[in-house]
Amino acid sequence: MRIYMQTPPLSGVPLRFFQIQIQEDMIDGWTLIRESGTQGARSSTLKKVHYECREDAEEALFALRDRQIHKGFKTTFATGMSPTDS
């Protein structure tokens, strides 16, 4: 499951991005991967958090998505989600 978000284009303001995804790991758990930064910049921030079960990882993913929407980000790409999740 992956969600890619961006801030709306504004004159003179660089686009920011926020990407979150969950992946099954090799130790019977799930990893939430969060990356954010300025579009086109050389660096970004990457954070990973381990969860014991998929449901907890999904809950954290949706909470992060909702927080970014509240900050003005728009979802530009989502995969691995049911229509009711978006």
C-alpha positions in Angstrom: 0.0 0.0 0.0 1.4 3.4 -1.0 0.2 7.0 -1.0 2.0 9.9 -2.6 0.9 13.4 -1.8 2.0 17.0 -2.9 1.2 20.5 -1.9 -0.8 22.4 -4.5 1.3 24.5 -7.0 1.6 28.1 -5.9 3.5 30.8 -7.6 7.1 31.1 -6.2 6.6 28.3 -3.7 8.4 25.0 -4.3 6.3 21.9 -4.3 6.6 19.6 -1.2 5.9 15.9 -1.3 4.9 13.3 1.3 5.0 9.6 0.6 3.9 6.8 2.9 3.8 3.1 2.4 3.6 -0.1 4.3 5.6 -3.2 3.4 5.6 -6.7 4.9 9.1 -7.3 6.4 11.0 -10.5 6.9 10.5 -10.8 10.7 6.8 -11.3 10.8 5.7 -7.7 10.9 5.1 -4.6 8.8 7.1 -1.5 8.2 5.7 1.9 7.7 8.0 4.0 5.5 7.6 7.8 5.4 9.5 10.1 3.1 9.0 13.9 2.8 10.8 16.9 1.3 10.9 19.5 -1.4 10.1 18.2 -4.9 13.3 18.1 -7.0 15.6 18.7 -4.0 18.7 16.6 -3.4 17.7 15.4 0.0 14.6 14.3 1.8 13.6 12.9 5.2 13.1 9.1 5.5 11.7 7.4 8.6 10.7 3.8 9.2 8.5 2.3 12.0 7.9 -1.4 12.6 4.5 -2.7 13.5 3.6 -6.3 14.6 0.4 -6.5 12.5 -0.9 -5.1 9.2 -3.9 -3.5 10.8 -1.8 -1.3 13.1 0.5 -0.3 10.2 -2.6 0.6 8.1 -4.1 2.6 10.9 -0.9 4.6 11.3 -0.7 5.1 7.5 -4.2 6.5 7.3 -3.6 8.8 10.3 -0.5 10.2 8.6 -2.5 10.7 5.4 -5.3 12.5 7.2 -2.8 14.8 9.0 -1.1 15.8 5.7 -4.5 16.5 4.1 -5.3 18.8 7.1 -2.0 20.6 6.3 -3.0 21.2 2.7 -1.5 18.2 0.9 -3.4 16.5 -1.9 -3.2 12.8 -2.8 -1.7 12.5 -6.3 -1.2 8.7 -6.4 -2.4 5.7 -4.3 -2.1 2.0 -4.8 -3.0 -1.1 -2.9 -6.1 0.5 -1.3 -9.8 -0.4 -1.6 -12.1 2.4 -2.9 -13.5 3.0 0.6 -10.0 3.8 1.9 -9.3 6.8 -0.3 
